[in-house]
Amino acid sequence: MSCECSEFQNITGNLQLLNKSILDIVTKLDEQTSMLNRAVFKSATHCGCIEIHATKQLFSDNKTLEENQLDLDSHVEGELCPKCKEKIIEEMGELLFYLASMCSALNLDLETIMATKMDHLKTLGIYNLL
């Protein structure tokens, strides 16, 4: 299934009835971020399909940025089960809905924002994170 950003943003704009105010959208976006985080953490703490083993990321001054990047860890072990994966995808979709709603409320174009960021990432590459 293919979905273009502009189409997605138009649909979300048409479906915004109760949360049309920018104040409502900002608070819903924040709430949705928390719900996504909760779904990820519950995959580890409730279901157990993944484990999170967070440790300090080690960087070496003797290595290049590219070499250091290869040593970095996501801290996630295991694979999401189908139920957790479905829940996280659902929460990510809701987060995208409110992000697109915010773009509409501020008269911004989500597709243009993504394209601008993509150009920025391509130009700076790994140095984008410095």
C-alpha positions as CSV (number, residue, x, y, z in Angstrom):
1,M,0.0,0.0,0.0
2,S,1.4,3.3,-1.0
3,C,0.6,6.6,0.7
4,E,1.9,10.0,-0.1
5,C,2.5,12.6,2.6
6,S,0.3,15.2,1.0
7,E,-2.6,12.8,0.7
8,F,-2.1,11.7,4.3
9,Q,-2.0,15.3,5.5
10,N,-5.1,16.2,3.5
11,I,-7.0,13.2,5.0
12,T,-5.9,14.0,8.5
13,G,-6.9,17.7,8.0
14,N,-10.4,16.6,6.9
15,L,-10.8,14.3,9.9
16,Q,-9.8,16.8,12.5
17,L,-13.1,17.7,14.2
18,L,-12.6,17.6,17.9
19,N,-8.9,18.5,18.0
20,K,-8.8,21.4,15.5
21,S,-7.1,23.8,17.9
22,I,-3.3,24.0,17.8
23,L,-3.5,23.7,21.6
24,D,-5.4,20.4,21.4
25,I,-3.1,19.1,18.6
26,V,0.1,19.9,20.6
27,T,-1.2,18.1,23.7
28,K,-2.5,15.1,21.7
29,L,0.9,14.9,20.0
30,D,2.6,14.8,23.4
31,E,0.2,12.3,24.7
32,Q,0.6,10.1,21.7
33,T,4.4,10.1,22.1
34,S,3.9,8.8,25.6
35,M,1.6,6.1,24.4
36,L,4.2,5.0,21.8
37,N,6.9,4.9,24.4
38,R,4.6,2.9,26.7
39,A,3.9,0.4,24.0
40,V,7.6,-0.1,23.4
41,F,8.4,-0.5,27.1
42,K,5.4,-2.9,27.6
43,S,6.9,-5.1,24.9
44,A,9.9,-5.6,27.2
45,T,8.2,-5.5,30.6
46,H,4.8,-7.1,30.0
47,C,5.3,-9.3,27.0
48,G,9.0,-9.9,27.1
49,C,9.4,-10.4,23.4
50,I,12.2,-7.8,23.5
51,E,14.8,-7.0,26.1
52,I,16.4,-3.6,26.6
53,H,19.9,-3.7,27.8
54,A,21.1,-0.1,28.0
55,T,24.7,0.6,28.6
56,K,26.9,3.6,27.9
57,Q,27.8,4.0,24.2
58,L,31.5,3.9,23.9
59,F,33.3,6.2,21.4
60,S,36.9,6.0,20.7
61,D,39.0,9.0,19.7
62,N,41.2,6.6,17.8
63,K,38.4,5.7,15.4
64,T,36.6,7.6,12.6
65,L,32.9,8.5,13.0
66,E,32.0,5.7,10.6
67,E,34.0,3.2,12.6
68,N,32.5,4.4,15.9
69,Q,29.0,4.1,14.4
70,L,29.5,0.4,13.7
71,D,30.2,-0.1,17.4
72,L,27.0,1.6,18.5
73,D,24.2,-0.6,19.9
74,S,20.4,-0.1,19.8
75,H,20.2,-1.8,23.2
76,V,17.3,-3.9,22.0
77,E,17.6,-7.7,22.0
78,G,15.0,-10.0,20.5
79,E,12.2,-9.4,18.0
80,L,8.8,-7.9,18.5
81,C,6.0,-10.5,18.6
82,P,3.2,-9.9,16.1
83,K,0.9,-8.5,18.9
84,C,3.5,-5.9,20.1
85,K,4.5,-5.1,16.6
86,E,0.9,-4.3,15.7
87,K,0.4,-2.1,18.8
88,I,3.6,-0.1,18.1
89,I,2.7,0.4,14.5
90,E,-0.8,1.6,15.6
91,E,0.8,4.0,18.0
92,M,3.3,5.3,15.4
93,G,0.4,5.8,13.0
94,E,-1.5,7.9,15.6
95,L,1.7,9.9,16.2
96,L,2.0,10.6,12.5
97,F,-1.7,11.6,12.4
98,Y,-1.1,14.3,15.0
99,L,2.1,15.4,13.4
100,A,0.3,15.9,10.1
101,S,-2.5,17.7,11.9
102,M,0.0,20.1,13.4
103,C,1.4,20.7,9.9
104,S,-2.1,21.5,8.6
105,A,-2.9,23.8,11.6
106,L,0.4,25.7,11.0
107,N,-0.1,25.7,7.2
108,L,3.1,23.6,6.7
109,D,3.5,20.8,4.2
110,L,4.7,17.5,5.7
111,E,6.1,16.3,2.4
112,T,8.2,19.5,2.0
113,I,9.5,19.2,5.6
114,M,10.5,15.5,5.0
115,A,12.2,16.4,1.6
116,T,14.1,19.3,3.3
117,K,15.2,17.0,6.1
118,M,16.2,14.3,3.6
119,D,18.3,16.8,1.6
120,H,19.9,17.9,4.9
121,L,20.7,14.3,5.9
122,K,22.1,13.5,2.5
123,T,24.3,16.6,2.5
124,L,25.7,16.2,6.0
125,G,25.6,12.4,6.2
126,I,27.0,11.1,9.5
127,Y,28.1,14.6,10.4
128,N,24.4,15.6,10.8
129,L,24.5,14.3,14.4
130,L,27.4,16.4,15.5
